[in-house]
């Protein structure tokens, strides 16, 4: 598999306060990296550094062998799709109009979206299973549907790497499953994905690899089973955690143990 992303010795600070330091990992085509960690551990900041939104204090990010620091915003946007944790849309756009905005990196400054751009926008909606919502307004959608629209807009950029910042936050159980199924489908198509999540079980469901971010550093980064275990998860979240195999579904689950 082709090496898509290399994060090397990345550090970031707010003023004199280190958010994280010496973070390194890599990702190949079609892999899903699940980044786990408590609130305030720097997961969202790390995603923004990879996306080129924040400038790291030290270290580098390479996408397909090129340092993002040497790429302009347009080139980064053609390679990296970023879906923020929250995105409130106040204008009454249709779903299709909103998704076609993802084509901006591919359209010259004075041009309008053409037939190819509209086709790619519709295909992006189909990829996440919401092609039938194209003419609906964003305000008429459920939270889960809006999350799918945000992912579709990022896909319209035709990225090699997709960054998802807490994509299941604030969603009910059913909508979380729909988003995770979309992640699984996109990875199987060859897109590499970095996904922040508070739920260790998400790594078991869709992850190829996992990283545990806590106390300003990566405690572990490896295959999912090597990271999502009782010892590491208990250390990351500060509670007693048990990881058990469920026989009838042949999958591990992560369970908090109350005192």
C-alpha positions, 0 to 999 in steps of 0.5 A: 500500500502507498504511503500517504501521510507521515507525521514526524515529531510534531509539536504545538503550543498555545503561547508557552503551554505545550498542547502536544509534543513529539507526535509521530505516525504514518498512514497508508492508502485505505487505512483508518487511524483512530486517535483516542484521548480525553477532552483537552488532550489536543486531538482536534488541534492535532487534526488542524495541524495535519490539515494545515490550519494550524502551524506546528511549533516543531516537526513536519507533515508530509502528504504523498511525500511532500511537506505541507509547509511548502504547499499552498492552501489550494494544493493542500485542499486538493489532497486533504479533506477536513471535516470539523467537529461542528459546522453550523450553516445559517444560509438556506443552501440545498445539499447539492449546492453546499457539497459543490462548494467542496470543488472550490480548490479545483475551480479558478477564482472567477469561474463557476462550477461546471458539469464535471463539478456537479457530477462529482458533487452528486457522486460524493453524495452517493458515496455516503448514501445520501444521494436522495437528499440533494435537493433538500435544504440543510436546515431540514436535515437531521444531525446525522444527515448533516454530518454525512453532507459535511463528509460529502463536501470534503469528498468533493475535493477528491482528497487522498486523505480525509480528516474527521474531527469527532464525526459521531459527536452529538449523534444518536446510536443509529446515526453513529453507526451510519457514519462509521459505515460510511468511514468503512466504505470510504477506506475500502475505496482507498481513501486514507482516514484520520479520525478523532473519537472518544469511543475506543470501540470505534477503533475496533469497528473501523480502525486499521490502527490506533493512537492514544494521545494523553498528557501531551504525548502519544502513549501508544500508536500501533495496530488497534489491538495493541493500543486499545487494551485495558492497561492503556485505556485505563491510563488514558481515561483515568478510570478502570477499563476492561477489554473483552472478546465477545464470542458470538460477534468475534470482536473485542469491546471496551467497557468502563468498570464503575467503582 
